């Protein structure tokens, strides 16, 4: 396994970002309000983190709880403001009431991204047909990652889906990297790595004190060693 696996850590503020970087994170997912499963952070937070750490930061584009796009022009405005503040990579994903991808909303936001790289987040795990969703998004510019647990219930339930999708790399709709997160545990990592999956996303696992506590560099370091295949 010569290729270094990607370890992405959720950050809420500058303190989190610095600790995640110190622990060995390769990338941050920047959000606010984890009570709503992660919403768009402020421009000031983005600017502060970009000034504090030198690793890539993917900024959440999600203005309210749930997977509906809501006020799309407002999302587009937020996207442009965040880009002006230094954001270069993003996270998004919108579904309609029927569970199909809201392609119109996604396309409007992607247009505002103007070629920036982005992740389609765990909305895929709530989609009516994840294969159809992938095919519909296949040609959108900048999409290079799917954040997924394989199931809305988490990695325990979704492991068979993740392992199956890992075998389809390179097929139309499956060129993007699988970034596994959502109920991910350290004991899942060896099985996923053996299947060729090389990107991992943690949130609560980086915070032994819970979401009210900051990211722990030591906890991130333990995950760094695990995804690198080092003995615990």
TIVO-262304 format. One record per residue (C-alpha): x, y negated, z negated; residue number from 1; chain. Coordinates in Angstrom, 1 decimal, padded with zeros to 4 digits. Example, Ala and Ser with C-alpha at 12.3 -4.5 7.8 and 13.67 -1.06 7.14 Angstrom:
# TIVO-262304
<rec c1="012.3" c2="004.5" c3="-007.8" seq="1" mol="A"/>
<rec c1="013.7" c2="001.1" c3="-007.1" seq="2" mol="A"/>
# end
This chain:
# TIVO-262304
<rec c1="000.0" c2="000.0" c3="000.0" seq="1" mol="A"/>
<rec c1="002.4" c2="-002.7" c3="001.2" seq="2" mol="A"/>
<rec c1="-000.3" c2="-005.3" c3="001.8" seq="3" mol="A"/>
<rec c1="-001.1" c2="-007.3" c3="-001.4" seq="4" mol="A"/>
<rec c1="-004.7" c2="-007.0" c3="-002.3" seq="5" mol="A"/>
<rec c1="-006.7" c2="-010.3" c3="-002.7" seq="6" mol="A"/>
<rec c1="-007.9" c2="-011.1" c3="-006.2" seq="7" mol="A"/>
<rec c1="-010.5" c2="-013.9" c3="-006.3" seq="8" mol="A"/>
<rec c1="-011.6" c2="-015.4" c3="-009.7" seq="9" mol="A"/>
<rec c1="-014.6" c2="-017.5" c3="-010.4" seq="10" mol="A"/>
<rec c1="-013.6" c2="-020.9" c3="-011.8" seq="11" mol="A"/>
<rec c1="-015.9" c2="-023.6" c3="-013.3" seq="12" mol="A"/>
<rec c1="-013.3" c2="-026.3" c3="-014.0" seq="13" mol="A"/>
<rec c1="-009.6" c2="-027.2" c3="-013.9" seq="14" mol="A"/>
<rec c1="-008.8" c2="-025.2" c3="-017.1" seq="15" mol="A"/>
<rec c1="-010.2" c2="-022.1" c3="-015.5" seq="16" mol="A"/>
<rec c1="-008.3" c2="-022.7" c3="-012.2" seq="17" mol="A"/>
<rec c1="-005.0" c2="-023.1" c3="-014.0" seq="18" mol="A"/>
<rec c1="-005.5" c2="-019.9" c3="-016.1" seq="19" mol="A"/>
<rec c1="-006.6" c2="-017.9" c3="-013.1" seq="20" mol="A"/>
<rec c1="-003.5" c2="-019.0" c3="-011.1" seq="21" mol="A"/>
<rec c1="-001.3" c2="-018.2" c3="-014.0" seq="22" mol="A"/>
<rec c1="-002.7" c2="-014.7" c3="-014.3" seq="23" mol="A"/>
<rec c1="-002.1" c2="-014.0" c3="-010.6" seq="24" mol="A"/>
<rec c1="-005.3" c2="-014.9" c3="-008.8" seq="25" mol="A"/>
<rec c1="-004.9" c2="-015.4" c3="-005.1" seq="26" mol="A"/>
<rec c1="-008.0" c2="-017.5" c3="-004.6" seq="27" mol="A"/>
<rec c1="-010.8" c2="-019.2" c3="-006.6" seq="28" mol="A"/>
<rec c1="-014.5" c2="-019.3" c3="-006.1" seq="29" mol="A"/>
<rec c1="-015.6" c2="-022.6" c3="-007.5" seq="30" mol="A"/>
<rec c1="-019.1" c2="-022.9" c3="-008.8" seq="31" mol="A"/>
<rec c1="-021.1" c2="-024.5" c3="-011.6" seq="32" mol="A"/>
<rec c1="-024.1" c2="-023.3" c3="-013.7" seq="33" mol="A"/>
<rec c1="-023.6" c2="-019.6" c3="-014.0" seq="34" mol="A"/>
<rec c1="-027.0" c2="-019.4" c3="-015.7" seq="35" mol="A"/>
<rec c1="-028.3" c2="-019.8" c3="-012.1" seq="36" mol="A"/>
<rec c1="-025.6" c2="-017.4" c3="-010.8" seq="37" mol="A"/>
<rec c1="-023.4" c2="-020.2" c3="-009.5" seq="38" mol="A"/>
<rec c1="-024.3" c2="-023.4" c3="-007.9" seq="39" mol="A"/>
<rec c1="-022.5" c2="-026.1" c3="-005.9" seq="40" mol="A"/>
<rec c1="-019.9" c2="-028.0" c3="-008.1" seq="41" mol="A"/>
<rec c1="-019.4" c2="-031.7" c3="-008.2" seq="42" mol="A"/>
<rec c1="-017.1" c2="-033.5" c3="-005.8" seq="43" mol="A"/>
<rec c1="-015.0" c2="-034.6" c3="-008.8" seq="44" mol="A"/>
<rec c1="-014.5" c2="-031.0" c3="-009.9" seq="45" mol="A"/>
<rec c1="-013.4" c2="-030.0" c3="-006.4" seq="46" mol="A"/>
<rec c1="-010.9" c2="-032.9" c3="-006.3" seq="47" mol="A"/>
<rec c1="-009.6" c2="-032.1" c3="-009.7" seq="48" mol="A"/>
<rec c1="-009.0" c2="-028.5" c3="-009.0" seq="49" mol="A"/>
<rec c1="-007.4" c2="-029.2" c3="-005.6" seq="50" mol="A"/>
<rec c1="-004.9" c2="-031.4" c3="-007.4" seq="51" mol="A"/>
<rec c1="-004.2" c2="-028.9" c3="-010.2" seq="52" mol="A"/>
<rec c1="-003.6" c2="-025.6" c3="-008.3" seq="53" mol="A"/>
<rec c1="-002.0" c2="-024.7" c3="-005.0" seq="54" mol="A"/>
<rec c1="-004.1" c2="-021.5" c3="-004.2" seq="55" mol="A"/>
<rec c1="-007.1" c2="-021.4" c3="-001.9" seq="56" mol="A"/>
<rec c1="-010.4" c2="-022.5" c3="-003.3" seq="57" mol="A"/>
<rec c1="-013.8" c2="-021.4" c3="-001.9" seq="58" mol="A"/>
<rec c1="-016.5" c2="-023.8" c3="-002.9" seq="59" mol="A"/>
<rec c1="-020.1" c2="-022.6" c3="-003.4" seq="60" mol="A"/>
<rec c1="-022.8" c2="-024.1" c3="-001.2" seq="61" mol="A"/>
<rec c1="-026.0" c2="-023.3" c3="-003.2" seq="62" mol="A"/>
<rec c1="-028.2" c2="-026.0" c3="-004.7" seq="63" mol="A"/>
<rec c1="-030.7" c2="-023.9" c3="-006.6" seq="64" mol="A"/>
<rec c1="-031.2" c2="-020.5" c3="-008.0" seq="65" mol="A"/>
<rec c1="-032.3" c2="-017.7" c3="-005.6" seq="66" mol="A"/>
<rec c1="-031.2" c2="-017.1" c3="-002.0" seq="67" mol="A"/>
<rec c1="-033.5" c2="-019.6" c3="-000.2" seq="68" mol="A"/>
<rec c1="-031.7" c2="-022.5" c3="001.5" seq="69" mol="A"/>
<rec c1="-034.0" c2="-025.1" c3="000.1" seq="70" mol="A"/>
<rec c1="-033.4" c2="-028.6" c3="001.4" seq="71" mol="A"/>
<rec c1="-031.0" c2="-027.8" c3="004.3" seq="72" mol="A"/>
<rec c1="-030.2" c2="-031.5" c3="005.1" seq="73" mol="A"/>
<rec c1="-029.2" c2="-031.9" c3="001.5" seq="74" mol="A"/>
<rec c1="-026.9" c2="-028.8" c3="001.7" seq="75" mol="A"/>
<rec c1="-025.4" c2="-030.3" c3="004.9" seq="76" mol="A"/>
<rec c1="-024.7" c2="-033.6" c3="003.1" seq="77" mol="A"/>
<rec c1="-023.2" c2="-031.8" c3="000.2" seq="78" mol="A"/>
<rec c1="-021.0" c2="-029.8" c3="002.6" seq="79" mol="A"/>
<rec c1="-019.7" c2="-033.0" c3="004.2" seq="80" mol="A"/>
<rec c1="-019.0" c2="-034.7" c3="000.9" seq="81" mol="A"/>
<rec c1="-017.1" c2="-031.7" c3="-000.4" seq="82" mol="A"/>
<rec c1="-015.0" c2="-031.5" c3="002.7" seq="83" mol="A"/>
<rec c1="-014.2" c2="-035.2" c3="002.3" seq="84" mol="A"/>
<rec c1="-013.1" c2="-034.4" c3="-001.3" seq="85" mol="A"/>
<rec c1="-010.6" c2="-031.8" c3="000.0" seq="86" mol="A"/>
<rec c1="-012.6" c2="-028.6" c3="000.1" seq="87" mol="A"/>
<rec c1="-011.4" c2="-026.4" c3="002.9" seq="88" mol="A"/>
<rec c1="-013.1" c2="-023.1" c3="002.4" seq="89" mol="A"/>
<rec c1="-016.7" c2="-022.2" c3="001.3" seq="90" mol="A"/>
<rec c1="-019.2" c2="-019.6" c3="000.1" seq="91" mol="A"/>
<rec c1="-022.8" c2="-019.5" c3="001.3" seq="92" mol="A"/>
<rec c1="-025.7" c2="-017.2" c3="002.2" seq="93" mol="A"/>
<rec c1="-029.4" c2="-017.8" c3="002.8" seq="94" mol="A"/>
<rec c1="-032.3" c2="-015.4" c3="003.1" seq="95" mol="A"/>
<rec c1="-035.9" c2="-016.0" c3="004.1" seq="96" mol="A"/>
<rec c1="-038.9" c2="-014.8" c3="002.0" seq="97" mol="A"/>
<rec c1="-038.9" c2="-011.6" c3="004.0" seq="98" mol="A"/>
<rec c1="-035.4" c2="-010.7" c3="003.0" seq="99" mol="A"/>
<rec c1="-034.0" c2="-011.4" c3="006.5" seq="100" mol="A"/>
<rec c1="-031.1" c2="-013.8" c3="006.9" seq="101" mol="A"/>
<rec c1="-032.2" c2="-017.4" c3="007.4" seq="102" mol="A"/>
<rec c1="-030.1" c2="-017.8" c3="010.5" seq="103" mol="A"/>
<rec c1="-031.3" c2="-021.3" c3="011.3" seq="104" mol="A"/>
<rec c1="-030.2" c2="-022.6" c3="007.8" seq="105" mol="A"/>
<rec c1="-026.9" c2="-020.7" c3="008.0" seq="106" mol="A"/>
<rec c1="-026.1" c2="-022.1" c3="011.5" seq="107" mol="A"/>
<rec c1="-026.8" c2="-025.7" c3="010.4" seq="108" mol="A"/>
<rec c1="-024.5" c2="-025.4" c3="007.4" seq="109" mol="A"/>
<rec c1="-021.8" c2="-023.6" c3="009.4" seq="110" mol="A"/>
<rec c1="-021.9" c2="-026.4" c3="012.0" seq="111" mol="A"/>
<rec c1="-021.1" c2="-028.9" c3="009.2" seq="112" mol="A"/>
<rec c1="-018.2" c2="-026.7" c3="008.1" seq="113" mol="A"/>
<rec c1="-016.6" c2="-027.5" c3="011.5" seq="114" mol="A"/>
<rec c1="-014.5" c2="-024.3" c3="011.6" seq="115" mol="A"/>
<rec c1="-013.7" c2="-023.9" c3="007.9" seq="116" mol="A"/>
<rec c1="-013.4" c2="-020.3" c3="006.7" seq="117" mol="A"/>
<rec c1="-016.2" c2="-019.0" c3="004.6" seq="118" mol="A"/>
<rec c1="-017.7" c2="-016.1" c3="002.7" seq="119" mol="A"/>
<rec c1="-021.2" c2="-014.8" c3="003.0" seq="120" mol="A"/>
<rec c1="-022.0" c2="-014.0" c3="-000.6" seq="121" mol="A"/>
<rec c1="-024.1" c2="-011.4" c3="-002.4" seq="122" mol="A"/>
<rec c1="-027.3" c2="-012.4" c3="-000.7" seq="123" mol="A"/>
<rec c1="-026.3" c2="-009.5" c3="001.6" seq="124" mol="A"/>
<rec c1="-027.0" c2="-007.2" c3="-001.3" seq="125" mol="A"/>
<rec c1="-030.6" c2="-008.5" c3="-001.5" seq="126" mol="A"/>
<rec c1="-031.2" c2="-008.4" c3="002.3" seq="127" mol="A"/>
<rec c1="-033.9" c2="-006.3" c3="003.8" seq="128" mol="A"/>
<rec c1="-031.4" c2="-004.8" c3="006.3" seq="129" mol="A"/>
<rec c1="-027.7" c2="-005.5" c3="005.6" seq="130" mol="A"/>
<rec c1="-026.6" c2="-004.0" c3="008.9" seq="131" mol="A"/>
<rec c1="-028.9" c2="-006.2" c3="010.9" seq="132" mol="A"/>
<rec c1="-027.7" c2="-009.2" c3="008.9" seq="133" mol="A"/>
<rec c1="-024.1" c2="-008.5" c3="009.8" seq="134" mol="A"/>
<rec c1="-024.9" c2="-008.2" c3="013.5" seq="135" mol="A"/>
<rec c1="-026.8" c2="-011.5" c3="013.4" seq="136" mol="A"/>
<rec c1="-023.9" c2="-013.3" c3="011.8" seq="137" mol="A"/>
<rec c1="-021.2" c2="-011.6" c3="013.8" seq="138" mol="A"/>
<rec c1="-020.3" c2="-014.5" c3="016.1" seq="139" mol="A"/>
<rec c1="-020.5" c2="-017.4" c3="013.7" seq="140" mol="A"/>
<rec c1="-017.3" c2="-019.4" c3="013.5" seq="141" mol="A"/>
<rec c1="-015.3" c2="-019.2" c3="010.3" seq="142" mol="A"/>
<rec c1="-017.0" c2="-016.2" c3="008.7" seq="143" mol="A"/>
<rec c1="-014.2" c2="-013.9" c3="007.5" seq="144" mol="A"/>
<rec c1="-015.5" c2="-012.3" c3="004.3" seq="145" mol="A"/>
<rec c1="-018.5" c2="-010.6" c3="002.8" seq="146" mol="A"/>
<rec c1="-018.8" c2="-010.7" c3="-001.0" seq="147" mol="A"/>
<rec c1="-020.7" c2="-007.6" c3="-001.9" seq="148" mol="A"/>
<rec c1="-021.3" c2="-004.9" c3="-004.5" seq="149" mol="A"/>
<rec c1="-023.0" c2="-002.7" c3="-002.0" seq="150" mol="A"/>
<rec c1="-026.3" c2="-002.9" c3="-003.9" seq="151" mol="A"/>
<rec c1="-028.2" c2="-005.6" c3="-005.8" seq="152" mol="A"/>
<rec c1="-027.8" c2="-003.4" c3="-008.9" seq="153" mol="A"/>
<rec c1="-024.0" c2="-003.7" c3="-008.8" seq="154" mol="A"/>
<rec c1="-020.9" c2="-001.6" c3="-007.8" seq="155" mol="A"/>
<rec c1="-022.0" c2="001.5" c3="-009.7" seq="156" mol="A"/>
<rec c1="-025.0" c2="001.9" c3="-007.4" seq="157" mol="A"/>
<rec c1="-023.4" c2="000.4" c3="-004.3" seq="158" mol="A"/>
<rec c1="-020.2" c2="002.4" c3="-004.3" seq="159" mol="A"/>
<rec c1="-021.4" c2="004.8" c3="-001.5" seq="160" mol="A"/>
<rec c1="-022.4" c2="001.8" c3="000.7" seq="161" mol="A"/>
<rec c1="-019.0" c2="000.1" c3="000.1" seq="162" mol="A"/>
<rec c1="-017.1" c2="003.2" c3="001.0" seq="163" mol="A"/>
<rec c1="-019.2" c2="003.8" c3="004.1" seq="164" mol="A"/>
<rec c1="-018.8" c2="000.2" c3="005.3" seq="165" mol="A"/>
<rec c1="-015.0" c2="000.4" c3="004.7" seq="166" mol="A"/>
<rec c1="-014.9" c2="003.0" c3="007.4" seq="167" mol="A"/>
<rec c1="-016.5" c2="000.7" c3="010.0" seq="168" mol="A"/>
<rec c1="-013.9" c2="-002.0" c3="010.0" seq="169" mol="A"/>
<rec c1="-013.5" c2="-003.4" c3="013.5" seq="170" mol="A"/>
<rec c1="-017.0" c2="-002.5" c3="014.7" seq="171" mol="A"/>
<rec c1="-019.2" c2="-005.5" c3="015.8" seq="172" mol="A"/>
<rec c1="-020.4" c2="-007.1" c3="012.6" seq="173" mol="A"/>
<rec c1="-017.8" c2="-005.4" c3="010.5" seq="174" mol="A"/>
<rec c1="-014.7" c2="-007.3" c3="011.4" seq="175" mol="A"/>
<rec c1="-014.9" c2="-009.4" c3="008.2" seq="176" mol="A"/>
<rec c1="-013.1" c2="-008.5" c3="005.0" seq="177" mol="A"/>
<rec c1="-015.0" c2="-006.7" c3="002.2" seq="178" mol="A"/>
<rec c1="-014.6" c2="-008.6" c3="-001.0" seq="179" mol="A"/>
<rec c1="-016.0" c2="-006.4" c3="-003.8" seq="180" mol="A"/>
<rec c1="-017.7" c2="-008.0" c3="-006.8" seq="181" mol="A"/>
<rec c1="-020.7" c2="-007.7" c3="-008.9" seq="182" mol="A"/>
<rec c1="-020.5" c2="-005.3" c3="-011.8" seq="183" mol="A"/>
<rec c1="-017.0" c2="-004.4" c3="-010.8" seq="184" mol="A"/>
<rec c1="-014.9" c2="-002.6" c3="-013.4" seq="185" mol="A"/>
<rec c1="-011.2" c2="-001.7" c3="-013.5" seq="186" mol="A"/>
<rec c1="-012.0" c2="002.0" c3="-013.1" seq="187" mol="A"/>
<rec c1="-013.7" c2="001.3" c3="-009.7" seq="188" mol="A"/>
<rec c1="-010.5" c2="-000.2" c3="-008.3" seq="189" mol="A"/>
<rec c1="-008.5" c2="002.9" c3="-007.5" seq="190" mol="A"/>
<rec c1="-011.4" c2="004.5" c3="-005.6" seq="191" mol="A"/>
<rec c1="-011.9" c2="001.3" c3="-003.6" seq="192" mol="A"/>
<rec c1="-008.2" c2="000.8" c3="-002.9" seq="193" mol="A"/>
<rec c1="-008.0" c2="004.5" c3="-001.7" seq="194" mol="A"/>
<rec c1="-010.8" c2="003.7" c3="000.8" seq="195" mol="A"/>
<rec c1="-008.8" c2="000.8" c3="002.2" seq="196" mol="A"/>
<rec c1="-010.7" c2="-002.0" c3="000.5" seq="197" mol="A"/>
<rec c1="-008.2" c2="-004.7" c3="-000.4" seq="198" mol="A"/>
<rec c1="-010.2" c2="-007.7" c3="-001.9" seq="199" mol="A"/>
<rec c1="-011.7" c2="-008.0" c3="-005.3" seq="200" mol="A"/>
<rec c1="-013.8" c2="-010.7" c3="-007.0" seq="201" mol="A"/>
<rec c1="-014.3" c2="-011.1" c3="-010.8" seq="202" mol="A"/>
<rec c1="-016.2" c2="-013.6" c3="-013.0" seq="203" mol="A"/>
<rec c1="-017.2" c2="-012.4" c3="-016.4" seq="204" mol="A"/>
<rec c1="-014.3" c2="-009.9" c3="-016.4" seq="205" mol="A"/>
<rec c1="-011.9" c2="-012.8" c3="-016.5" seq="206" mol="A"/>
<rec c1="-013.5" c2="-014.2" c3="-019.6" seq="207" mol="A"/>
<rec c1="-013.4" c2="-011.8" c3="-022.6" seq="208" mol="A"/>
<rec c1="-015.1" c2="-014.5" c3="-024.7" seq="209" mol="A"/>
<rec c1="-018.1" c2="-014.7" c3="-022.3" seq="210" mol="A"/>
<rec c1="-019.2" c2="-017.5" c3="-019.9" seq="211" mol="A"/>
<rec c1="-018.9" c2="-020.1" c3="-022.6" seq="212" mol="A"/>
<rec c1="-015.2" c2="-019.4" c3="-022.9" seq="213" mol="A"/>
<rec c1="-012.5" c2="-020.2" c3="-020.4" seq="214" mol="A"/>
<rec c1="-010.8" c2="-017.9" c3="-018.0" seq="215" mol="A"/>
<rec c1="-008.1" c2="-015.8" c3="-019.7" seq="216" mol="A"/>
<rec c1="-004.8" c2="-015.6" c3="-017.9" seq="217" mol="A"/>
<rec c1="-004.1" c2="-012.3" c3="-019.6" seq="218" mol="A"/>
<rec c1="-007.4" c2="-010.8" c3="-018.4" seq="219" mol="A"/>
<rec c1="-006.7" c2="-011.9" c3="-014.9" seq="220" mol="A"/>
<rec c1="-003.2" c2="-010.5" c3="-015.2" seq="221" mol="A"/>
<rec c1="-004.6" c2="-007.1" c3="-016.1" seq="222" mol="A"/>
<rec c1="-006.8" c2="-007.2" c3="-012.9" seq="223" mol="A"/>
<rec c1="-003.8" c2="-008.3" c3="-010.9" seq="224" mol="A"/>
<rec c1="-001.9" c2="-005.2" c3="-012.0" seq="225" mol="A"/>
<rec c1="-004.9" c2="-003.0" c3="-011.3" seq="226" mol="A"/>
<rec c1="-005.5" c2="-004.2" c3="-007.8" seq="227" mol="A"/>
<rec c1="-001.7" c2="-003.9" c3="-007.1" seq="228" mol="A"/>
<rec c1="-001.9" c2="-000.3" c3="-008.1" seq="229" mol="A"/>
<rec c1="000.3" c2="-000.7" c3="-011.2" seq="230" mol="A"/>
<rec c1="-000.2" c2="001.7" c3="-014.1" seq="231" mol="A"/>
<rec c1="-002.1" c2="000.2" c3="-017.1" seq="232" mol="A"/>
# end
